[in-house]
Each structure stands twice: as C-alpha cells, then as structure tokens.
Amino acid sequence: MKVSPIQFLRQVRQEVKKVTWPTRKEVMQVTTVVLIIVALAAAFFFFVDVVLAWAVKLILRVGV
C-alpha cells in the first residue's frame, strides 16, 4: 500500500507525539553512567595491553 508523502509526514507526527522523551536529569544520569563505564573499560584494556606487552617482551627476550 502506497502512502503519499503528506500522509506519511502526518503519520510520523502522530507517532512522534506518542514518544516519551527523557528528562534532562535522566539524560545526564545515563550519560554519566556511560562515561564511567567507558573510562573503566579503557583502563581495563590499557592494563591488559601493558601486561601482554610485558609478557611478549619477556618471552622474546628469553627465547633469544
């Protein structure tokens, strides 16, 4: 079933009115949580990278 562009835009407006938008406080809270998790993940992967680099250097030094 084809819908005209004008009818489509009307339907979009009706659907957007049904959306429950988050409050500013909710957005700030979720953003803070995301930034904390990203920072923890970055620190974890940095630590793993340092340990693996150290292990590889140790293995290559011993093998020579």
N, CA, C and O atoms as a printed pandas DataFrame, in Angstrom:
     atom_number atom_name residue_name chain_id  residue_number  x_coord  y_coord  z_coord
0              1         N          MET        A               1    0.838   -1.179    0.000
1              2        CA          MET        A               1    0.000    0.000    0.000
2              3         C          MET        A               1    0.885    1.246    0.000
3              4         O          MET        A               1    1.704    1.438    0.898
4              5         N          LYS        A               2    0.711    2.073   -1.003
5              6        CA          LYS        A               2    1.496    3.298   -1.110
6              7         C          LYS        A               2    0.831    4.413   -0.313
7              8         O          LYS        A               2   -0.391    4.554   -0.288
8              9         N          VAL        A               3    1.684    5.195    0.334
9             10        CA          VAL        A               3    1.206    6.322    1.124
10            11         C          VAL        A               3    1.819    7.578    0.524
11            12         O          VAL        A               3    2.998    7.594    0.171
12            13         N          SER        A               4    1.027    8.615    0.413
13            14        CA          SER        A               4    1.548    9.869   -0.136
14            15         C          SER        A               4    2.537   10.482    0.860
15            16         O          SER        A               4    2.452   10.223    2.060
16            17         N          PRO        A               5    3.462   11.285    0.369
17            18        CA          PRO        A               5    4.438   11.920    1.274
18            19         C          PRO        A               5    3.772   12.745    2.375
19            20         O          PRO        A               5    4.247   12.756    3.511
20            21         N          ILE        A               6    2.697   13.424    2.055
21            22        CA          ILE        A               6    2.000   14.249    3.059
22            23         C          ILE        A               6    1.372   13.353    4.129
23            24         O          ILE        A               6    1.464   13.641    5.322
24            25         N          GLN        A               7    0.740   12.274    3.695
25            26        CA          GLN        A               7    0.132   11.331    4.653
26            27         C          GLN        A               7    1.228   10.698    5.517
27            28         O          GLN        A               7    1.047   10.506    6.720
28            29         N          PHE        A               8    2.344   10.383    4.903
29            30        CA          PHE        A               8    3.463    9.806    5.655
30            31         C          PHE        A               8    3.924   10.766    6.750
31            32         O          PHE        A               8    4.137   10.353    7.890
32            33         N          LEU        A               9    4.079   12.052    6.405
33            34        CA          LEU        A               9    4.510   13.046    7.387
34            35         C          LEU        A               9    3.494   13.209    8.514
35            36         O          LEU        A               9    3.874   13.420    9.666
36            37         N          ARG        A              10    2.224   13.114    8.194
37            38        CA          ARG        A              10    1.184   13.171    9.241
38            39         C          ARG        A              10    1.321   11.987   10.191
39            40         O          ARG        A              10    1.217   12.137   11.408
40            41         N          GLN        A              11    1.552   10.825    9.626
41            42        CA          GLN        A              11    1.709    9.633   10.467
42            43         C          GLN        A              11    2.955    9.745   11.345
43            44         O          GLN        A              11    2.941    9.335   12.506
44            45         N          VAL        A              12    4.016   10.293   10.791
45            46        CA          VAL        A              12    5.243   10.484   11.571
46            47         C          VAL        A              12    4.972   11.422   12.733
47            48         O          VAL        A              12    5.383   11.142   13.859
48            49         N          ARG        A              13    4.286   12.532   12.481
49            50        CA          ARG        A              13    3.964   13.478   13.563
50            51         C          ARG        A              13    3.144   12.807   14.650
51            52         O          ARG        A              13    3.385   13.033   15.836
52            53         N          GLN        A              14    2.173   11.980   14.259
53            54        CA          GLN        A              14    1.343   11.286   15.248
54            55         C          GLN        A              14    2.191   10.343   16.098
55            56         O          GLN        A              14    2.008   10.259   17.312
56            57         N          GLU        A              15    3.113    9.639   15.460
57            58        CA          GLU        A              15    3.964    8.704   16.202
58            59         C          GLU        A              15    4.938    9.429   17.127
59            60         O          GLU        A              15    5.187    8.976   18.244
60            61         N          VAL        A              16    5.484   10.541   16.672
61            62        CA          VAL        A              16    6.421   11.303   17.499
62            63         C          VAL        A              16    5.728   11.843   18.742
63            64         O          VAL        A              16    6.352   11.951   19.798
64            65         N          LYS        A              17    4.455   12.181   18.633
65            66        CA          LYS        A              17    3.698   12.662   19.795
66            67         C          LYS        A              17    3.560   11.576   20.861
67            68         O          LYS        A              17    3.396   11.890   22.040
68            69         N          LYS        A              18    3.623   10.307   20.466
69            70        CA          LYS        A              18    3.478    9.191   21.407
70            71         C          LYS        A              18    4.778    8.899   22.166
71            72         O          LYS        A              18    4.768    8.185   23.168
72            73         N          VAL        A              19    5.881    9.448   21.689
73            74        CA          VAL        A              19    7.184    9.157   22.292
74            75         C          VAL        A              19    7.276    9.797   23.670
75            76         O          VAL        A              19    6.890   10.951   23.857
76            77         N          THR        A              20    7.790    9.038   24.631
77            78        CA          THR        A              20    8.055    9.577   25.957
78            79         C          THR        A              20    9.514    9.985   25.986
79            80         O          THR        A              20   10.397    9.127   26.010
80            81         N          TRP        A              21    9.779   11.281   25.983
81            82        CA          TRP        A              21   11.134   11.788   25.934
82            83         C          TRP        A              21   11.723   11.811   27.335
83            84         O          TRP        A              21   11.025   12.130   28.298
84            85         N          PRO        A              22   13.016   11.472   27.460
85            86        CA          PRO        A              22   13.640   11.501   28.794
86            87         C          PRO        A              22   13.804   12.936   29.286
87            88         O          PRO        A              22   13.931   13.879   28.505
88            89         N          THR        A              23   13.796   13.061   30.613
89            90        CA          THR        A              23   14.020   14.384   31.188
90            91         C          THR        A              23   15.506   14.717   31.099
91            92         O          THR        A              23   16.335   13.848   30.826
92            93         N          ARG        A              24   15.828   15.980   31.332
93            94        CA          ARG        A              24   17.230   16.407   31.310
94            95         C          ARG        A              24   18.025   15.649   32.382
95            96         O          ARG        A              24   19.169   15.257   32.155
96            97         N          LYS        A              25   17.406   15.449   33.544
97            98        CA          LYS        A              25   18.065   14.736   34.642
98            99         C          LYS        A              25   18.383   13.291   34.234
99           100         O          LYS        A              25   19.478   12.794   34.497
100          101         N          GLU        A              26   17.422   12.627   33.592
101          102        CA          GLU        A              26   17.641   11.246   33.139
102          103         C          GLU        A              26   18.769   11.174   32.114
103          104         O          GLU        A              26   19.604   10.270   32.166
104          105         N          VAL        A              27   18.792   12.118   31.191
105          106        CA          VAL        A              27   19.841   12.142   30.168
106          107         C          VAL        A              27   21.207   12.318   30.821
107          108         O          VAL        A              27   22.165   11.635   30.461
108          109         N          MET        A              28   21.294   13.232   31.780
109          110        CA          MET        A              28   22.566   13.478   32.468
110          111         C          MET        A              28   23.014   12.245   33.257
111          112         O          MET        A              28   24.199   11.911   33.264
112          113         N          GLN        A              29   22.073   11.571   33.921
113          114        CA          GLN        A              29   22.417   10.377   34.690
114          115         C          GLN        A              29   22.932    9.260   33.788
115          116         O          GLN        A              29   23.951    8.635   34.085
116          117         N          VAL        A              30   22.234    9.014   32.699
117          118        CA          VAL        A              30   22.640    7.945   31.781
118          119         C          VAL        A              30   23.974    8.291   31.126
119          120         O          VAL        A              30   24.826    7.419   30.958
120          121         N          THR        A              31   24.160    9.546   30.760
121          122        CA          THR        A              31   25.425    9.972   30.163
122          123         C          THR        A              31   26.579    9.765   31.135
123          124         O          THR        A              31   27.650    9.302   30.745
124          125         N          THR        A              32   26.360   10.107   32.398
125          126        CA          THR        A              32   27.391    9.920   33.418
126          127         C          THR        A              32   27.749    8.445   33.565
127          128         O          THR        A              32   28.927    8.094   33.628
128          129         N          VAL        A              33   26.751    7.594   33.617
129          130        CA          VAL        A              33   26.995    6.151   33.744
130          131         C          VAL        A              33   27.778    5.643   32.538
131          132         O          VAL        A              33   28.725    4.872   32.695
132          133         N          VAL        A              34   27.396    6.065   31.346
133          134        CA          VAL        A              34   28.096    5.629   30.134
134          135         C          VAL        A              34   29.555    6.077   30.165
135          136         O          VAL        A              34   30.447    5.292   29.844
136          137         N          LEU        A              35   29.807    7.320   30.544
137          138        CA          LEU        A              35   31.184    7.819   30.596
138          139         C          LEU        A              35   32.024    7.062   31.626
139          140         O          LEU        A              35   33.198    6.778   31.387
140          141         N          ILE        A              36   31.422    6.738   32.767
141          142        CA          ILE        A              36   32.142    5.969   33.783
142          143         C          ILE        A              36   32.480    4.577   33.265
143          144         O          ILE        A              36   33.602    4.103   33.444
144          145         N          ILE        A              37   31.520    3.921   32.627
145          146        CA          ILE        A              37   31.769    2.574   32.096
146          147         C          ILE        A              37   32.826    2.608   31.001
147          148         O          ILE        A              37   33.677    1.720   30.937
148          149         N          VAL        A              38   32.784    3.614   30.144
149          150        CA          VAL        A              38   33.794    3.737   29.092
150          151         C          VAL        A              38   35.174    3.947   29.702
151          152         O          VAL        A              38   36.152    3.356   29.243
152          153         N          ALA        A              39   35.259    4.787   30.736
153          154        CA          ALA        A              39   36.545    5.025   31.392
154          155         C          ALA        A              39   37.070    3.745   32.048
155          156         O          ALA        A              39   38.262    3.449   31.957
156          157         N          LEU        A              40   36.196    2.991   32.704
157          158        CA          LEU        A              40   36.618    1.726   33.324
158          159         C          LEU        A              40   37.071    0.718   32.263
159          160         O          LEU        A              40   38.069    0.022   32.451
160          161         N          ALA        A              41   36.345    0.644   31.164
161          162        CA          ALA        A              41   36.731   -0.279   30.088
162          163         C          ALA        A              41   38.073    0.133   29.493
163          164         O          ALA        A              41   38.915   -0.720   29.212
164          165         N          ALA        A              42   38.278    1.431   29.301
165          166        CA          ALA        A              42   39.550    1.909   28.757
166          167         C          ALA        A              42   40.697    1.569   29.704
167          168         O          ALA        A              42   41.755    1.121   29.262
168          169         N          ALA        A              43   40.494    1.778   30.997
169          170        CA          ALA        A              43   41.533    1.464   31.978
170          171         C          ALA        A              43   41.827   -0.038   31.990
171          172         O          ALA        A              43   42.987   -0.446   32.057
172          173         N          PHE        A              44   40.777   -0.856   31.926
173          174        CA          PHE        A              44   40.959   -2.309   31.918
174          175         C          PHE        A              44   41.771   -2.744   30.696
175          176         O          PHE        A              44   42.732   -3.502   30.826
176          177         N          PHE        A              45   41.386   -2.265   29.514
177          178        CA          PHE        A              45   42.096   -2.681   28.306
178          179         C          PHE        A              45   43.517   -2.123   28.258
179          180         O          PHE        A              45   44.411   -2.765   27.707
180          181         N          PHE        A              46   43.736   -0.948   28.823
181          182        CA          PHE        A              46   45.085   -0.419   28.928
182          183         C          PHE        A              46   45.935   -1.346   29.803
183          184         O          PHE        A              46   47.067   -1.676   29.449
184          185         N          PHE        A              47   45.385   -1.759   30.942
185          186        CA          PHE        A              47   46.100   -2.657   31.849
186          187         C          PHE        A              47   46.411   -3.990   31.161
187          188         O          PHE        A              47   47.532   -4.491   31.254
188          189         N          VAL        A              48   45.433   -4.554   30.481
189          190        CA          VAL        A              48   45.646   -5.819   29.764
190          191         C          VAL        A              48   46.717   -5.643   28.692
191          192         O          VAL        A              48   47.564   -6.520   28.518
192          193         N          ASP        A              49   46.692   -4.524   27.974
193          194        CA          ASP        A              49   47.682   -4.255   26.934
194          195         C          ASP        A              49   49.084   -4.169   27.533
195          196         O          ASP        A              49   50.031   -4.725   26.976
196          197         N          VAL        A              50   49.221   -3.481   28.654
197          198        CA          VAL        A              50   50.526   -3.352   29.304
198          199         C          VAL        A              50   51.042   -4.720   29.752
199          200         O          VAL        A              50   52.212   -5.044   29.548
200          201         N          VAL        A              51   50.171   -5.514   30.358
201          202        CA          VAL        A              51   50.581   -6.848   30.828
202          203         C          VAL        A              51   50.970   -7.736   29.651
203          204         O          VAL        A              51   51.990   -8.423   29.710
204          205         N          LEU        A              52   50.183   -7.731   28.595
205          206        CA          LEU        A              52   50.507   -8.568   27.436
206          207         C          LEU        A              52   51.791   -8.103   26.750
207          208         O          LEU        A              52   52.586   -8.932   26.306
208          209         N          ALA        A              53   52.003   -6.800   26.659
209          210        CA          ALA        A              53   53.240   -6.276   26.066
210          211         C          ALA        A              53   54.443   -6.717   26.898
211          212         O          ALA        A              53   55.471   -7.118   26.352
212          213         N          TRP        A              54   54.307   -6.640   28.216
213          214        CA          TRP        A              54   55.380   -7.073   29.102
214          215         C          TRP        A              54   55.658   -8.571   28.913
215          216         O          TRP        A              54   56.815   -8.988   28.856
216          217         N          ALA        A              55   54.595   -9.373   28.816
217          218        CA          ALA        A              55   54.748  -10.820   28.647
218          219         C          ALA        A              55   55.423  -11.149   27.313
219          220         O          ALA        A              55   56.288  -12.023   27.261
220          221         N          VAL        A              56   55.043  -10.468   26.251
221          222        CA          VAL        A              56   55.640  -10.709   24.944
222          223         C          VAL        A              56   57.137  -10.331   24.965
223          224         O          VAL        A              56   57.973  -11.072   24.448
224          225         N          LYS        A              57   57.456   -9.202   25.550
225          226        CA          LYS        A              57   58.855   -8.800   25.653
226          227         C          LYS        A              57   59.661   -9.831   26.444
227          228         O          LYS        A              57   60.783  -10.178   26.076
228          229         N          LEU        A              58   59.066  -10.314   27.537
229          230        CA          LEU        A              58   59.735  -11.310   28.368
230          231         C          LEU        A              58   59.976  -12.596   27.579
231          232         O          LEU        A              58   61.060  -13.176   27.639
232          233         N          ILE        A              59   58.975  -13.029   26.851
233          234        CA          ILE        A              59   59.085  -14.272   26.061
234          235         C          ILE        A              59   60.122  -14.108   24.964
235          236         O          ILE        A              59   60.940  -15.004   24.755
236          237         N          LEU        A              60   60.107  -12.987   24.261
237          238        CA          LEU        A              60   61.038  -12.786   23.160
238          239         C          LEU        A              60   62.480  -12.609   23.685
239          240         O          LEU        A              60   63.429  -13.027   23.022
240          241         N          ARG        A              61   62.642  -12.011   24.836
241          242        CA          ARG        A              61   63.973  -11.827   25.423
242          243         C          ARG        A              61   64.557  -13.159   25.866
243          244         O          ARG        A              61   65.752  -13.405   25.697
244          245         N          VAL        A              62   63.709  -14.029   26.438
245          246        CA          VAL        A              62   64.161  -15.320   26.923
246          247         C          VAL        A              62   64.487  -16.233   25.748
247          248         O          VAL        A              62   65.432  -17.020   25.815
248          249         N          GLY        A              63   63.714  -16.133   24.680
249          250        CA          GLY        A              63   63.897  -17.011   23.534
250          251         C          GLY        A              63   65.172  -16.729   22.751
251          252         O          GLY        A              63   65.628  -17.593   22.002
252          253         N          VAL        A              64   65.755  -15.556   22.899
253          254        CA          VAL        A              64   66.934  -15.189   22.104
254          255         C          VAL        A              64   68.179  -15.672   22.755
255          256         O          VAL        A              64   69.273  -15.457   22.233
